[in-house]
Amino acid sequence: MARTDAGVDVESLTPLHWIGILAATVSGIVHVALGFLVGGALGVSFFFATLGFGAGVTAIVSGYRRRLVYALGIPFTAGQIVLWYLINFVFGTYSFPADVGVYGAVDKVAQVALIAVLAVLLYRES
């Protein structure tokens, strides 16, 4: 594994890794935007989700225990989808799918892609 002085190991990253990094980054950016838009306790939860996605990307890029990151990333990301649905459509006032919105659609597409990428990476390394 070739690392730079900054601890980055990009040589071992495949195109599939980069798709996952992009998907996690998109979801993280959406969560930052929503954190500022929503504010309050729910806004803070969006910032914590951003930290989770950022930590995952950092671990993957640095080559730190990637298989564990894949395994933890799947339920973390799936949990984001379930919470989004419950908060907005089951317990909230929104109607699915009419009220998904741009942020929701972009975020959920990125998260489903991320789960798929993580599952394939986890399978390949088992």
Residue pairs with C-beta under 8 A, 6 or more apart in sequence:
1 9
1 11
1 12
1 63
2 9
2 11
2 12
3 9
3 62
3 63
7 62
8 61
8 62
9 61
9 62
9 63
10 61
12 63
13 21
13 60
13 61
16 117
16 120
16 121
17 60
17 117
17 121
19 113
19 117
20 60
20 113
20 114
20 117
20 118
20 121
21 57
21 60
21 61
23 110
23 111
23 113
23 114
23 117
24 53
24 54
24 56
24 57
24 73
24 110
24 114
25 53
25 57
26 106
26 107
26 110
27 49
27 53
27 77
27 80
27 107
27 110
27 111
27 114
28 49
28 50
28 53
28 54
28 57
30 103
30 106
30 107
30 110
31 46
31 47
31 49
31 50
31 53
31 107
32 46
32 47
32 50
33 103
34 43
34 46
34 103
35 43
35 44
35 46
35 47
35 50
36 43
37 43
38 46
42 87
49 80
52 76
56 69
56 72
56 73
56 76
58 64
59 65
59 66
59 69
60 66
60 69
66 121
66 125
67 122
67 125
67 126
70 118
70 119
70 121
70 122
70 125
71 122
73 114
73 115
73 118
74 115
74 118
74 119
74 122
77 111
77 114
77 115
77 118
78 115
80 111
81 108
81 111
81 112
84 104
84 107
84 108
85 96
88 94
88 96
88 99
88 104
89 95
89 96
89 99
100 108
